[in-house]
Amino acid sequence: MKLYELIYNELNIKGVFFKDSALGSFFITEKLEHVLTGLDYVDLEISDNSLKIVKPDKDKYKVHRASFTGYSIYVFAKMNGSLAKEVEYITLDDVGINSSFPLFTGGELLEALASLCHLPNGNYIVGNVQDYITTIEEMTKETPNKEHFFRGHYYFKYELVPSLYRRKRYYENESYMYMDFKTQFYNELANKKYIEILTTMQHYKMPTRLLDTTSNPLVALYMACDKPVTYKNKNFGIGEVIFMSEDKKDVKYSDSNVVTLMSSLAVLETNYKQELYLKINEAIKRNDPEIYKSSLAYKRFVAEVKTTLPGFSEELFDPEVLLHPRHVKVGMINERIIAQSGSFILFGLCDYKTGEYRTLHTVSKNRIFIVNRPYIQRQLELLNINPGTMYPDKDHMSTAIAKSYE
């Protein structure tokens, strides 16, 4: 780690360069008891371990002041490009939990970055509910006439992958898990659609091809602050909300034919799904539908679909439907979906040998990093957003009641 000295108005101010692939690049000063004036956009001249402000330049660094009780931290946000190659920089790991970093704590660093709100790389970082709502409002204005969905998770490096695709033994045994679950709850599920059974499985934490989303941004914010019981990462964590906007015509409903076709894949044996995946990709590449239509896997797929859609038209079938994930609005079939304004991303076929899958291609995505989470949780409590209202079962509600008296 290399400390630099910023020379400004006869002051020598210690600071470091910071770099993160998601957050961006910055020069960040030590904690100061006095206020620096006349700083807006600047360029920095680097000489060994000293920095000098040489001219105003909107293409270089924008200067932000993060105010704390009794002191300030100044953040020089790199506007374009990356840091100079010769510059030494720190990462989040260097200011993690229990670190001995000399200039500021990890929490102070993140609060200082949150003072920017809109990061130069296009992402956002917020540390309170007010800034979060303002950010959501700003993003929805940029995407009018679109459907908006949100996904909140506790760790910002979490990938948008359904639980089924996270372990090989899950996606190789999807059909067996599906049928075992349906058998165990046969009286309840015998007459349910594929997507309704998958939704119920998701509710009871079974691995499925569904990824939870919500139409309520505050629900997503709660999820980004709510530490999972199974969370074991001891690094300095940052939550995240993914903002997704999609054309309304591309959003599907639980009783649509597209959703029936995609969710029926859960019943197919793995060897059929793998063959179907390979044949469809080859047919698309060669522009020859007969490649997949002549396969045994396709015939097995059609036979399964016709048990639910007797009028299924093979002539109108677009094989790409089975490859790309889709946003799905589901029926309000349980209390949790109602409480969380729940929806899902339904994933299609993957390569069952390599584990590769198609990512979301129809949506635009923005990332909002969530810091200062204990404070945000207290704010959400004032809005009656807590474990009892998010998970309206007896266990969570009793926990929420007891906690309110602590």
Secondary structure per residue as TSV (DSSP state, phi and psi in degrees):
chain	resnum	aa	ss	phi	psi
A	1	M	-	360.0	135.6
A	2	K	-	-120.8	124.9
A	3	L	-	-88.2	139.3
A	4	Y	E	-113.8	156.2
A	5	E	E	-113.8	121.6
A	6	L	E	-91.3	121.6
A	7	I	E	-94.9	116.3
A	8	Y	E	-149.3	119.8
A	9	N	T	50.4	50.7
A	10	E	T	65.4	14.1
A	11	L	E	-104.0	142.5
A	12	N	E	-109.6	106.7
A	13	I	E	-109.0	122.4
A	14	K	E	-72.9	148.2
A	15	G	E	-167.3	173.9
A	16	V	E	-137.9	155.3
A	17	F	E	-87.3	140.3
A	18	F	E	-124.9	142.3
A	19	K	E	-144.9	134.6
A	20	D	E	-147.7	138.3
A	21	S	T	-62.4	-29.7
A	22	A	T	-93.3	-34.8
A	23	L	T	-90.5	-32.8
A	24	G	E	116.6	-163.3
A	25	S	E	-122.7	140.4
A	26	F	E	-150.5	159.0
A	27	F	E	-109.8	128.0
A	28	I	E	-126.0	128.0
A	29	T	E	-84.3	166.9
A	30	E	-	-67.6	172.8
A	31	K	-	-73.0	129.1
A	32	L	B	-119.1	142.1
A	33	E	S	-90.7	-11.1
A	34	H	S	-114.8	161.7
A	35	V	-	-96.6	131.3
A	36	L	-	-89.2	133.4
A	37	T	-	-114.1	159.0
A	38	G	S	79.9	15.2
A	39	L	-	-107.9	126.5
A	40	D	S	-137.9	-89.3
A	41	Y	E	-106.2	133.3
A	42	V	E	-142.3	166.3
A	43	D	E	-117.4	145.7
A	44	L	E	-113.9	132.4
A	45	E	E	-99.9	123.5
A	46	I	E	-103.0	126.6
A	47	S	E	-137.2	105.2
A	48	D	T	56.7	-112.6
A	49	N	T	-108.6	17.8
A	50	S	E	-119.7	149.4
A	51	L	E	-123.6	144.2
A	52	K	E	-135.9	136.6
A	53	I	E	-78.9	120.5
A	54	V	E	-105.1	-28.6
A	55	K	E	-169.0	157.7
A	56	P	-	-70.0	135.4
A	57	D	-	-157.6	109.5
A	58	K	T	-68.5	-14.4
A	59	D	T	-89.6	-2.9
A	60	K	T	-105.6	-85.6
A	61	Y	E	-127.2	135.6
A	62	K	E	-103.9	133.2
A	63	V	E	-98.6	129.3
A	64	H	E	-122.4	147.0
A	65	R	E	-111.4	124.8
A	66	A	E	-104.0	116.0
A	67	S	E	-93.4	130.6
A	68	F	E	-120.7	175.5
A	69	T	T	-67.8	106.5
A	70	G	T	89.6	-3.9
A	71	Y	E	-158.3	170.3
A	72	S	E	-133.5	154.0
A	73	I	E	-123.3	133.3
A	74	Y	E	-104.1	132.7
A	75	V	E	-114.8	117.2
A	76	F	E	-95.6	101.9
A	77	A	E	-84.9	122.7
A	78	K	E	-71.3	121.2
A	79	M	-	-84.1	-41.4
A	80	N	S	-135.0	139.6
A	81	G	S	74.4	-173.6
A	82	S	-	-106.9	177.1
A	83	L	-	-66.8	155.5
A	84	A	-	-59.3	145.5
A	85	K	T	-60.0	-33.2
A	86	E	T	-80.7	-7.0
A	87	V	-	-76.9	134.9
A	88	E	-	-91.4	141.3
A	89	Y	E	-139.8	163.7
A	90	I	E	-104.1	165.7
A	91	T	-	-125.3	179.4
A	92	L	G	-60.0	-32.4
A	93	D	G	-62.2	-27.9
A	94	D	G	-76.0	-17.1
A	95	V	G	-122.8	32.9
A	96	G	-	-73.4	-170.6
A	97	I	T	-60.5	135.3
A	98	N	T	63.4	21.9
A	99	S	-	-77.3	159.1
A	100	S	-	-105.7	31.4
A	101	F	-	-60.9	132.7
A	102	P	S	-80.1	-21.7
A	103	L	S	-94.1	-37.9
A	104	F	-	-163.0	165.3
A	105	T	-	-85.1	167.2
A	106	G	H	-62.3	-37.9
A	107	G	H	-64.6	-39.8
A	108	E	H	-66.1	-39.1
A	109	L	H	-59.6	-47.2
A	110	L	H	-69.0	-36.2
A	111	E	H	-66.1	-35.8
A	112	A	H	-64.5	-43.1
A	113	L	H	-66.1	-34.5
A	114	A	H	-65.0	-20.7
A	115	S	T	-65.9	-21.8
A	116	L	T	-75.0	-38.8
A	117	C	-	68.0	-66.1
A	118	H	B	-96.8	110.2
A	119	L	-	-75.1	152.0
A	120	P	T	-59.5	-27.2
A	121	N	T	-82.5	4.5
A	122	G	S	100.5	-17.3
A	123	N	-	-80.6	176.1
A	124	Y	E	-128.0	157.4
A	125	I	E	-144.1	128.7
A	126	V	E	-134.3	154.3
A	127	G	S	-129.1	12.8
A	128	N	S	-157.8	163.9
A	129	V	H	-66.1	-36.1
A	130	Q	H	-61.1	-49.4
A	131	D	H	-64.9	-34.4
A	132	Y	H	-62.9	-48.0
A	133	I	H	-62.1	-41.8
A	134	T	H	-60.8	-40.5
A	135	T	H	-64.8	-45.2
A	136	I	H	-61.7	-43.4
A	137	E	H	-60.9	-42.1
A	138	E	H	-62.4	-42.9
A	139	M	H	-72.2	-36.6
A	140	T	H	-67.9	-31.4
A	141	K	H	-65.4	-30.1
A	142	E	H	-79.5	-12.6
A	143	T	S	-130.0	63.3
A	144	P	T	-69.6	157.5
A	145	N	T	59.5	29.2
A	146	K	E	-120.4	158.3
A	147	E	E	-85.2	138.4
A	148	H	E	-116.0	133.1
A	149	F	E	-130.3	155.9
A	150	F	E	-135.7	145.1
A	151	R	E	-134.0	118.8
A	152	G	E	-110.1	135.0
A	153	H	E	-142.1	156.9
A	154	Y	S	-71.8	-28.5
A	155	Y	S	-120.9	127.8
A	156	F	T	-70.6	-9.4
A	157	K	T	-96.4	7.6
A	158	Y	-	-64.4	133.4
A	159	E	-	-93.2	150.0
A	160	L	S	-77.6	76.2
A	161	V	-	-131.5	131.8
A	162	P	-	-68.3	158.0
A	163	S	G	-59.9	-31.1
A	164	L	G	-60.1	-36.3
A	165	Y	G	-91.7	7.3
A	166	R	G	-88.9	-17.5
A	167	R	-	-138.4	135.1
A	168	K	H	-58.8	-41.7
A	169	R	H	-68.1	-18.3
A	170	Y	H	-76.3	-57.9
A	171	Y	H	-71.0	-18.8
A	172	E	T	-77.9	-17.7
A	173	N	T	-122.4	25.9
A	174	E	H	-57.3	-47.3
A	175	S	H	-63.1	-36.5
A	176	Y	H	-70.3	-41.1
A	177	M	H	-63.7	-41.6
A	178	Y	H	-59.7	-50.0
A	179	M	H	-70.9	-35.1
A	180	D	H	-62.1	-43.6
A	181	F	H	-65.2	-45.5
A	182	K	H	-62.4	-37.8
A	183	T	H	-66.0	-41.8
A	184	Q	H	-64.5	-31.6
A	185	F	T	-119.7	44.0
A	186	Y	H	-62.1	-41.6
A	187	N	H	-60.3	-33.6
A	188	E	H	-83.7	-31.8
A	189	L	H	-111.0	-4.1
A	190	A	T	-54.6	-38.7
A	191	N	T	-105.5	15.3
A	192	K	-	-86.3	155.2
A	193	K	-	-76.1	165.1
A	194	Y	H	-53.9	-48.5
A	195	I	H	-66.6	-32.6
A	196	E	H	-68.9	-37.2
A	197	I	H	-68.8	-42.9
A	198	L	H	-61.4	-40.4
A	199	T	H	-63.9	-40.6
A	200	T	H	-65.8	-41.6
A	201	M	H	-59.4	-43.0
A	202	Q	H	-61.8	-39.3
A	203	H	H	-60.0	-36.7
A	204	Y	T	-97.7	22.0
A	205	K	T	64.2	29.4
A	206	M	-	-80.7	148.3
A	207	P	-	-67.1	124.4
A	208	T	-	-137.8	174.5
A	209	R	S	-87.1	16.9
A	210	L	E	-103.0	143.3
A	211	L	E	-121.9	124.8
A	212	D	E	-66.6	136.7
A	213	T	E	-137.0	177.9
A	214	T	E	-146.8	155.5
A	215	S	S	-93.7	-0.5
A	216	N	-	-107.7	112.3
A	217	P	H	-63.5	-28.6
A	218	L	H	-72.0	-30.3
A	219	V	H	-64.0	-44.3
A	220	A	H	-62.2	-38.6
A	221	L	H	-63.8	-41.4
A	222	Y	H	-59.8	-44.0
A	223	M	H	-64.1	-32.6
A	224	A	H	-72.5	-16.4
A	225	C	H	-106.1	-13.2
A	226	D	S	-89.2	109.1
A	227	K	-	-71.9	120.7
A	228	P	-	-65.7	149.3
A	229	V	T	-61.4	-33.4
A	230	T	T	-86.8	1.0
A	231	Y	-	-70.3	124.2
A	232	K	-	-120.2	-8.2
A	233	N	-	-66.1	123.5
A	234	K	-	-96.7	2.0
A	235	N	S	-70.9	166.6
A	236	F	-	-67.3	109.6
A	237	G	-	-92.1	152.0
A	238	I	-	-130.1	132.2
A	239	G	E	-81.1	173.8
A	240	E	E	-152.9	141.1
A	241	V	E	-118.9	127.2
A	242	I	E	-95.0	123.6
A	243	F	E	-97.2	123.1
A	244	M	E	-123.6	132.8
A	245	S	E	-124.3	137.8
A	246	E	E	-143.7	146.6
A	247	D	E	-58.6	136.8
A	248	K	G	-59.8	-31.7
A	249	K	G	-67.1	-20.2
A	250	D	G	-92.4	-9.0
A	251	V	-	-84.6	131.2
A	252	K	E	-109.1	158.2
A	253	Y	E	-107.5	159.7
A	254	S	T	-62.9	-24.0
A	255	D	T	-99.1	12.3
A	256	S	S	-78.1	155.9
A	257	N	H	-63.4	-37.8
A	258	V	H	-59.8	-44.3
A	259	V	H	-66.7	-38.0
A	260	T	H	-62.4	-44.2
A	261	L	H	-62.1	-47.0
A	262	M	H	-69.0	-43.2
A	263	S	H	-73.3	-21.8
A	264	S	G	-66.8	-17.3
A	265	L	G	-60.1	-25.6
A	266	A	G	-61.5	-24.3
A	267	V	G	-85.7	-25.6
A	268	L	S	-69.6	140.7
A	269	E	-	-64.3	154.3
A	270	T	H	-59.9	-39.8
A	271	N	H	-63.6	-35.3
A	272	Y	H	-69.1	-41.1
A	273	K	H	-65.0	-39.8
A	274	Q	H	-64.6	-44.1
A	275	E	H	-63.6	-42.3
A	276	L	H	-63.2	-41.7
A	277	Y	H	-59.4	-48.4
A	278	L	H	-67.8	-42.3
A	279	K	H	-67.6	-40.1
A	280	I	H	-65.2	-45.1
A	281	N	H	-62.8	-38.7
A	282	E	H	-67.6	-40.2
A	283	A	H	-64.6	-40.0
A	284	I	H	-65.4	-43.0
A	285	K	H	-63.4	-40.2
A	286	R	H	-95.9	-2.4
A	287	N	T	56.2	46.4
A	288	D	-	-137.2	95.1
A	289	P	T	-60.8	-24.6
A	290	E	H	-63.5	-21.1
A	291	I	H	-61.4	-44.6
A	292	Y	H	-87.9	-30.6
A	293	K	H	-66.8	-26.7
A	294	S	T	-87.6	-2.4
A	295	S	S	-83.5	151.0
A	296	L	H	-64.8	-35.2
A	297	A	H	-61.2	-41.8
A	298	Y	H	-65.8	-41.5
A	299	K	H	-63.1	-38.6
A	300	R	H	-66.7	-39.9
A	301	F	H	-62.4	-47.0
A	302	V	H	-62.4	-41.5
A	303	A	H	-61.1	-40.6
A	304	E	H	-67.2	-45.0
A	305	V	H	-62.9	-37.9
A	306	K	H	-70.1	-14.6
A	307	T	T	-69.5	-24.4
A	308	T	T	-107.1	-35.1
A	309	L	-	-119.4	82.5
A	310	P	T	-59.0	-27.6
A	311	G	T	-92.4	16.7
A	312	F	-	-54.6	125.6
A	313	S	-	-101.9	114.1
A	314	E	T	-69.0	-27.5
A	315	E	T	-67.4	-33.6
A	316	L	T	-91.6	-4.2
A	317	F	-	-72.0	128.3
A	318	D	-	-104.8	112.1
A	319	P	G	-62.2	-23.7
A	320	E	G	-64.7	-18.3
A	321	V	G	-55.1	-33.2
A	322	L	G	-83.7	-3.6
A	323	L	T	-102.7	-38.7
A	324	H	S	-97.7	137.2
A	325	P	-	-62.7	153.4
A	326	R	E	-136.5	144.8
A	327	H	E	-76.0	135.0
A	328	V	E	-129.0	127.2
A	329	K	E	-91.3	119.9
A	330	V	-	-104.1	163.1
A	331	G	-	-67.4	153.1
A	332	M	-	-78.3	74.9
A	333	I	-	-91.3	-10.8
A	334	N	S	-148.3	166.7
A	335	E	H	-63.9	-33.3
A	336	R	H	-68.6	-42.8
A	337	I	H	-61.3	-40.0
A	338	I	H	-64.4	-48.2
A	339	A	H	-64.9	-34.1
A	340	Q	T	-100.3	9.2
A	341	S	T	47.6	48.8
A	342	G	E	-73.4	145.6
A	343	S	E	-145.3	-179.4
A	344	F	E	-142.3	157.5
A	345	I	E	-104.0	121.0
A	346	L	E	-96.9	119.4
A	347	F	-	-91.6	150.7
A	348	G	-	-95.3	-150.2
A	349	L	-	-67.2	151.7
A	350	C	B	-125.7	173.8
A	351	D	-	-84.8	110.4
A	352	Y	T	-77.5	1.0
A	353	K	T	-99.3	-37.3
A	354	T	T	-103.3	-18.6
A	355	G	-	82.8	5.0
A	356	E	-	-74.2	147.3
A	357	Y	B	-145.8	161.9
A	358	R	-	-79.6	138.9
A	359	T	-	-93.3	173.8
A	360	L	-	-62.9	121.5
A	361	H	-	-118.1	-9.1
A	362	T	S	-100.0	1.0
A	363	V	-	-119.9	154.1
A	364	S	E	-97.4	142.0
A	365	K	E	-129.5	136.1
A	366	N	E	-123.8	146.2
A	367	R	E	-107.1	133.6
A	368	I	E	-120.3	115.0
A	369	F	E	-87.1	137.9
A	370	I	E	-113.3	121.0
A	371	V	-	-125.7	174.4
A	372	N	-	57.0	45.0
A	373	R	H	-68.0	-35.6
A	374	P	H	-58.3	-38.6
A	375	Y	H	-67.3	-41.8
A	376	I	H	-62.7	-39.4
A	377	Q	H	-62.0	-38.5
A	378	R	H	-65.8	-38.3
A	379	Q	H	-64.4	-41.8
A	380	L	H	-65.2	-33.3
A	381	E	H	-58.4	-39.4
A	382	L	H	-64.2	-24.0
A	383	L	T	-94.9	11.9
A	384	N	T	61.4	35.8
A	385	I	-	-111.1	105.3
A	386	N	S	-152.4	176.9
A	387	P	H	-56.0	-34.9
A	388	G	H	-66.0	-36.1
A	389	T	H	-87.6	-27.1
A	390	M	H	-80.4	-34.3
A	391	Y	S	-125.1	82.4
A	392	P	-	-78.2	56.5
A	393	D	S	-114.2	168.7
A	394	K	H	-62.3	-39.7
A	395	D	H	-62.0	-51.1
A	396	H	H	-69.1	-38.0
A	397	M	H	-67.7	-38.8
A	398	S	H	-67.3	-37.3
A	399	T	H	-63.2	-43.0
A	400	A	H	-64.8	-39.0
A	401	I	H	-64.4	-46.8
A	402	A	H	-62.5	-41.0
A	403	K	H	-65.1	-31.4
A	404	S	H	-66.1	-17.1
A	405	Y	T	-101.1	2.6
A	406	E	-	-74.2	360.0
